[in-house]
């Protein structure tokens, strides 16, 4: 019987062809000690069994248990807060986040598909209003970005001082000079 690249036989043990140790199946970590893979074994020893039938049955049983557990956990739900409106919503138990998005917020905040027509319209509007194709080319926008950049020397108004200097000073106090 074959399963993928494993050749399964109804015997008690499989013998490693390289070191003669016995196993229920030729495990990849063991084969790695010989700088080999299961594919190498199949190519070099095509008739060599690589898994016992008893081990195969254990593998199948384990896979079935995992499938059953996954189906059961898919039915479970938990209560979390909507990321936008903070309303409590019920989500699948396997959801990894503490927050999710409710149906209302998903519809409200979902981005429409941006087509070439939308891009062209946006460019035309920028050209009419500002004479450029993108907001990045507007001088006021450039200045505002420079002013509010975190480690810029001109950010005194927004942050109350030069953050870069504060950061360096703290690092020097904690860890010394490096």
C-alpha positions in Angstrom: 0.0 0.0 0.0 1.3 3.5 -0.8 0.5 6.8 0.9 2.1 9.7 -0.8 5.8 8.6 -1.0 5.4 6.2 2.0 5.4 2.5 1.3 3.3 0.8 4.0 3.6 -2.8 5.0 2.0 -4.9 7.8 5.2 -5.6 9.7 6.4 -4.7 13.3 9.4 -2.5 12.4 11.1 -0.6 9.6 14.9 -0.8 9.4 16.8 2.3 8.4 18.9 1.3 5.3 21.8 3.5 6.4 22.3 2.7 10.1 20.1 -0.4 10.6 18.1 1.1 13.5 14.4 0.1 13.7 11.4 2.4 13.7 7.7 2.3 13.1 8.3 4.7 10.2 11.3 6.5 8.7 11.0 9.9 10.2 12.5 12.9 8.4 14.5 14.0 11.4 16.3 10.7 11.6 16.9 10.7 7.8 18.4 14.2 8.2 21.2 12.7 10.4 22.2 10.8 7.2 21.8 13.9 5.0 18.9 12.1 3.3 15.2 12.8 2.7 12.3 10.3 2.3 12.5 11.0 -1.5 16.1 9.9 -1.5 15.2 6.7 0.3 12.4 6.0 -2.2 14.8 6.6 -5.1 17.7 4.5 -3.7 15.5 1.7 -2.2 12.2 1.6 -4.1 10.9 -1.6 -2.5 11.8 -0.6 1.1 8.8 0.0 3.3 8.9 3.3 5.1 5.9 3.0 7.5 4.3 0.1 9.4 0.6 -0.5 9.0 0.0 0.0 12.7 1.7 3.5 12.5 -0.4 4.3 9.4 -3.6 3.6 11.4 -2.4 5.8 14.2 -1.7 8.6 11.7 -5.2 8.2 10.2 -6.9 8.2 13.6 -5.0 11.3 14.6 -6.0 13.1 11.4 -9.7 12.2 12.0 -9.6 13.5 15.6 -8.1 16.8 14.4 -10.8 17.2 11.7 -13.5 16.5 14.3 -12.0 18.9 16.8 -11.8 21.6 14.1 -15.4 21.1 13.1 -16.5 21.4 16.8 -14.4 24.5 17.4 -15.8 26.2 14.2 -19.2 25.9 15.8 -18.1 27.7 19.0 -18.4 31.5 19.2 -17.1 34.3 21.5 -18.0 37.9 22.2 -15.6 40.6 21.1 -15.8 44.3 20.4 -16.1 45.8 17.0 -12.9 47.5 16.0 -14.7 50.7 14.8 -17.9 51.2 16.8 -16.8 49.1 19.9 -20.2 47.3 19.9 -20.1 43.7 21.2 -20.4 41.2 18.4 -20.3 37.4 18.2 -17.5 35.8 16.2 -16.0 32.4 15.5 -14.0 31.0 18.5 -10.9 30.6 16.3 -10.8 34.3 15.6 -7.4 35.4 16.9 -8.1 39.1 17.5 -9.8 40.5 20.5 -11.5 42.9 18.0 -13.3 42.2 14.8 -15.5 44.3 12.6 -19.3 44.2 12.7 -21.3 43.9 9.4 -22.4 47.5 9.6 -18.9 48.9 9.9 -17.5 46.5 7.3 -20.0 47.8 4.8 -19.4 51.4 5.9 -15.6 51.3 5.8 -15.0 48.8 3.0 -12.9 50.4 0.2 -14.5 50.3 -3.2 -12.6 48.8 -6.0 -10.4 51.5 -7.4 -10.6 51.4 -11.2 -8.6 53.3 -13.8 -11.5 55.6 -14.3 -11.4 56.6 -10.6 -7.6 57.2 -10.8 -8.0 59.3 -13.9 -10.8 61.4 -12.3 -8.7 61.9 -9.2 -5.8 63.2 -11.3 -8.0 65.5 -13.2 -9.4 67.0 -9.9 -5.9 67.5 -8.5 -4.8 69.2 -11.8 -7.9 71.6 -11.7 -7.5 72.5 -8.0 -3.8 72.4 -7.5 -2.1 72.1 -10.8 -0.4 68.8 -9.9 -1.5 65.1 -10.3 -0.8 64.0 -6.7 -1.1 65.6 -3.2 2.6 64.8 -2.6 3.5 67.5 -5.1 1.6 70.3 -3.2 4.1 72.6 -1.4 1.8 73.1 1.7 1.5 69.3 2.1 5.3 68.9 1.8 5.8 71.5 4.5 3.3 70.0 6.8 4.9 66.5 6.5 8.3 68.0 7.2 7.0 69.9 10.2 5.2 66.9 11.8 7.9 64.3 11.1 8.9 62.7 14.3 12.6 63.4 14.5 12.6 66.7 12.5 14.1 69.7 14.3 11.1 71.8 13.3 8.6 69.7 15.3 8.8 71.8 18.5 5.2 73.1 18.0 3.7 69.6 17.7 5.8 67.6 20.1 7.3 70.2 22.5 10.9 69.6 21.6 13.2 67.6 19.5 12.2 64.0 20.0 15.5 62.7 18.5 17.6 64.4 21.1 15.3 63.1 23.9 15.6 59.6 22.5 19.4 59.7 22.2 19.7 61.1 25.8 17.5 58.3 27.2 19.4 55.7 25.4 22.7 57.1 26.7 21.4 57.2 30.3 20.1 53.6 30.1 22.8 51.9 28.1 25.9 54.2 28.0 27.6 55.3 24.8 27.6 52.9 21.9 
